[in-house]
Amino acid sequence: MTFKIWSPSSKYGGIISQKFTCDGPDISPEIAWEEPPASTKSFVLIMDDPDAPRGTFVHWIIYNIKPDVKSLIENIPKVELTPQGYAQGINDFGKIGYGGPCPPRKRVHRYFFQLYAILEPPVMKPGLSREELSGVLKDKTVKVASYMFRYGRSYE
């Protein structure tokens, strides 16, 4: 088997429901994974949009996910430390937690969930940015699994 990630909320490459976007309740979708490397000490999940007008835009950073966890529930609260004990970072909206797709114009954007299996125990402080996590991701990543969906706003 291979380390992989998926979401019951949208098929790979499909259009995500508005409920997970700024055009709806803007809640995080359910995410699941399987077959992480045996050496994994924790997971970091980053959702971003590489099609954003000013370069890659980070929508969600969630980390300190213990190695025995295999999924994230829908609608994770937008708090630094979740009830499950996960830490969340600052997205490019300048907020903690999930910020759903909200692309400008009538263009359809791609959104990637990158799940990093890392050799770092789940003890990093909440509120980190992608930049602040970059050293850990660069030096401690064992493997990365990726999942993509799309979204476009039709009314602009």
C-alpha beads as a LAMMPS data file, in Angstrom:
LAMMPS data file: protein, C-alpha beads

156 atoms
155 bonds

1 atom types
1 bond types

-500.0 500.0 xlo xhi
-500.0 500.0 ylo yhi
-500.0 500.0 zlo zhi

Masses

1 110.0

Atoms # bond

1 1 1 0.000 0.000 0.000
2 1 1 0.971 3.624 -0.466
3 1 1 0.594 6.610 1.836
4 1 1 -2.468 8.420 0.498
5 1 1 -4.988 11.072 1.492
6 1 1 -8.582 11.635 0.360
7 1 1 -11.788 13.418 1.280
8 1 1 -15.304 11.993 1.240
9 1 1 -16.400 15.603 0.596
10 1 1 -15.107 15.699 -2.994
11 1 1 -13.577 13.304 -5.467
12 1 1 -9.997 13.993 -6.539
13 1 1 -10.036 16.910 -8.997
14 1 1 -13.759 17.459 -8.452
15 1 1 -15.636 20.606 -7.476
16 1 1 -15.980 20.991 -3.709
17 1 1 -19.372 21.827 -2.181
18 1 1 -20.067 25.489 -1.349
19 1 1 -20.473 24.528 2.308
20 1 1 -16.672 24.299 2.513
21 1 1 -16.146 27.759 0.948
22 1 1 -16.632 31.458 1.695
23 1 1 -19.882 31.211 -0.270
24 1 1 -21.297 28.866 2.389
25 1 1 -20.688 28.135 6.076
26 1 1 -16.917 27.904 5.369
27 1 1 -16.330 24.731 7.382
28 1 1 -13.424 22.349 6.947
29 1 1 -14.106 19.128 5.036
30 1 1 -13.504 15.638 6.361
31 1 1 -10.048 14.337 5.463
32 1 1 -8.766 10.768 5.786
33 1 1 -5.501 8.948 5.082
34 1 1 -3.912 5.542 5.225
35 1 1 -0.572 3.739 5.162
36 1 1 1.701 6.430 6.627
37 1 1 5.382 5.526 7.015
38 1 1 6.089 3.556 10.199
39 1 1 8.585 6.210 11.349
40 1 1 5.906 8.949 11.458
41 1 1 5.824 10.829 14.791
42 1 1 3.084 13.307 13.788
43 1 1 1.281 14.843 10.805
44 1 1 1.070 18.360 9.415
45 1 1 -1.741 19.208 6.977
46 1 1 -1.560 22.305 4.793
47 1 1 -4.238 23.346 2.322
48 1 1 -3.244 25.917 -0.275
49 1 1 -4.219 27.466 -3.597
50 1 1 -1.360 27.676 -6.120
51 1 1 -3.623 29.550 -8.581
52 1 1 -4.064 32.641 -6.382
53 1 1 -3.296 35.917 -8.197
54 1 1 -0.323 36.814 -5.950
55 1 1 1.143 33.323 -5.651
56 1 1 0.348 30.321 -3.477
57 1 1 -2.230 31.201 -0.821
58 1 1 -2.409 29.137 2.390
59 1 1 -5.961 28.315 3.505
60 1 1 -5.325 25.967 6.418
61 1 1 -2.498 24.728 8.617
62 1 1 -3.214 22.035 11.185
63 1 1 -0.494 20.052 12.953
64 1 1 0.500 18.101 16.071
65 1 1 -1.717 15.323 14.736
66 1 1 -0.631 12.150 16.507
67 1 1 0.673 9.253 14.375
68 1 1 -2.241 6.932 15.238
69 1 1 -4.829 9.413 13.869
70 1 1 -6.136 8.517 10.397
71 1 1 -8.714 11.250 9.743
72 1 1 -9.945 14.734 10.577
73 1 1 -13.643 15.306 11.167
74 1 1 -15.660 17.854 9.242
75 1 1 -15.959 21.329 10.782
76 1 1 -12.822 21.520 12.944
77 1 1 -13.265 24.565 15.224
78 1 1 -11.239 27.658 14.242
79 1 1 -9.175 27.768 17.428
80 1 1 -5.427 27.500 18.128
81 1 1 -5.832 24.225 20.023
82 1 1 -8.713 21.973 18.950
83 1 1 -10.675 19.714 21.322
84 1 1 -8.771 16.781 19.756
85 1 1 -5.447 18.380 20.761
86 1 1 -4.388 19.507 17.275
87 1 1 -2.662 22.867 16.864
88 1 1 -3.715 25.220 14.093
89 1 1 -1.658 27.875 12.426
90 1 1 -2.214 31.246 10.818
91 1 1 -3.579 31.087 7.262
92 1 1 -3.016 33.775 4.621
93 1 1 -6.327 35.421 5.616
94 1 1 -4.420 36.229 8.831
95 1 1 -6.687 33.960 10.876
96 1 1 -6.374 30.750 12.865
97 1 1 -7.842 27.589 11.369
98 1 1 -9.587 26.773 8.130
99 1 1 -10.382 29.474 5.584
100 1 1 -12.188 27.947 2.636
101 1 1 -11.854 28.626 -1.065
102 1 1 -12.846 32.146 -2.080
103 1 1 -11.312 32.701 -5.512
104 1 1 -11.703 36.003 -7.337
105 1 1 -13.428 36.355 -10.688
106 1 1 -15.003 33.461 -12.528
107 1 1 -11.841 31.357 -12.603
108 1 1 -11.763 27.879 -11.155
109 1 1 -8.835 27.382 -8.778
110 1 1 -7.131 24.207 -7.604
111 1 1 -6.811 23.535 -3.876
112 1 1 -4.274 21.070 -2.535
113 1 1 -4.242 19.252 0.779
114 1 1 -0.642 18.270 1.510
115 1 1 -0.312 15.823 4.393
116 1 1 3.242 15.640 5.734
117 1 1 4.317 12.595 7.741
118 1 1 7.069 14.021 9.935
119 1 1 9.692 12.865 12.415
120 1 1 8.759 15.583 14.913
121 1 1 6.668 14.667 17.980
122 1 1 3.333 16.527 18.287
123 1 1 4.578 19.313 20.559
124 1 1 4.872 22.422 18.362
125 1 1 3.180 25.552 19.709
126 1 1 -0.117 26.693 18.126
127 1 1 -0.343 29.717 15.842
128 1 1 2.589 29.005 13.531
129 1 1 2.706 30.208 9.923
130 1 1 3.770 28.083 6.970
131 1 1 7.069 29.944 6.984
132 1 1 7.616 29.095 10.652
133 1 1 6.913 25.428 9.891
134 1 1 9.149 25.372 6.805
135 1 1 12.252 24.146 8.653
136 1 1 10.402 21.210 10.192
137 1 1 8.765 20.370 6.864
138 1 1 12.093 20.561 5.036
139 1 1 14.207 18.651 7.551
140 1 1 11.773 16.242 9.224
141 1 1 9.383 15.098 6.461
142 1 1 9.367 11.365 5.797
143 1 1 6.714 11.412 3.078
144 1 1 3.993 13.680 1.655
145 1 1 0.547 12.692 0.386
146 1 1 -1.477 15.132 -1.707
147 1 1 -5.135 15.560 -2.668
148 1 1 -6.643 18.176 -4.970
149 1 1 -10.108 19.594 -5.528
150 1 1 -11.345 22.643 -7.426
151 1 1 -13.701 25.552 -6.831
152 1 1 -14.863 28.559 -8.824
153 1 1 -17.318 31.327 -8.059
154 1 1 -19.945 31.657 -10.766
155 1 1 -21.687 34.838 -9.648
156 1 1 -18.887 37.410 -10.011

Bonds

1 1 1 2
2 1 2 3
3 1 3 4
4 1 4 5
5 1 5 6
6 1 6 7
7 1 7 8
8 1 8 9
9 1 9 10
10 1 10 11
11 1 11 12
12 1 12 13
13 1 13 14
14 1 14 15
15 1 15 16
16 1 16 17
17 1 17 18
18 1 18 19
19 1 19 20
20 1 20 21
21 1 21 22
22 1 22 23
23 1 23 24
24 1 24 25
25 1 25 26
26 1 26 27
27 1 27 28
28 1 28 29
29 1 29 30
30 1 30 31
31 1 31 32
32 1 32 33
33 1 33 34
34 1 34 35
35 1 35 36
36 1 36 37
37 1 37 38
38 1 38 39
39 1 39 40
40 1 40 41
41 1 41 42
42 1 42 43
43 1 43 44
44 1 44 45
45 1 45 46
46 1 46 47
47 1 47 48
48 1 48 49
49 1 49 50
50 1 50 51
51 1 51 52
52 1 52 53
53 1 53 54
54 1 54 55
55 1 55 56
56 1 56 57
57 1 57 58
58 1 58 59
59 1 59 60
60 1 60 61
61 1 61 62
62 1 62 63
63 1 63 64
64 1 64 65
65 1 65 66
66 1 66 67
67 1 67 68
68 1 68 69
69 1 69 70
70 1 70 71
71 1 71 72
72 1 72 73
73 1 73 74
74 1 74 75
75 1 75 76
76 1 76 77
77 1 77 78
78 1 78 79
79 1 79 80
80 1 80 81
81 1 81 82
82 1 82 83
83 1 83 84
84 1 84 85
85 1 85 86
86 1 86 87
87 1 87 88
88 1 88 89
89 1 89 90
90 1 90 91
91 1 91 92
92 1 92 93
93 1 93 94
94 1 94 95
95 1 95 96
96 1 96 97
97 1 97 98
98 1 98 99
99 1 99 100
100 1 100 101
101 1 101 102
102 1 102 103
103 1 103 104
104 1 104 105
105 1 105 106
106 1 106 107
107 1 107 108
108 1 108 109
109 1 109 110
110 1 110 111
111 1 111 112
112 1 112 113
113 1 113 114
114 1 114 115
115 1 115 116
116 1 116 117
117 1 117 118
118 1 118 119
119 1 119 120
120 1 120 121
121 1 121 122
122 1 122 123
123 1 123 124
124 1 124 125
125 1 125 126
126 1 126 127
127 1 127 128
128 1 128 129
129 1 129 130
130 1 130 131
131 1 131 132
132 1 132 133
133 1 133 134
134 1 134 135
135 1 135 136
136 1 136 137
137 1 137 138
138 1 138 139
139 1 139 140
140 1 140 141
141 1 141 142
142 1 142 143
143 1 143 144
144 1 144 145
145 1 145 146
146 1 146 147
147 1 147 148
148 1 148 149
149 1 149 150
150 1 150 151
151 1 151 152
152 1 152 153
153 1 153 154
154 1 154 155
155 1 155 156
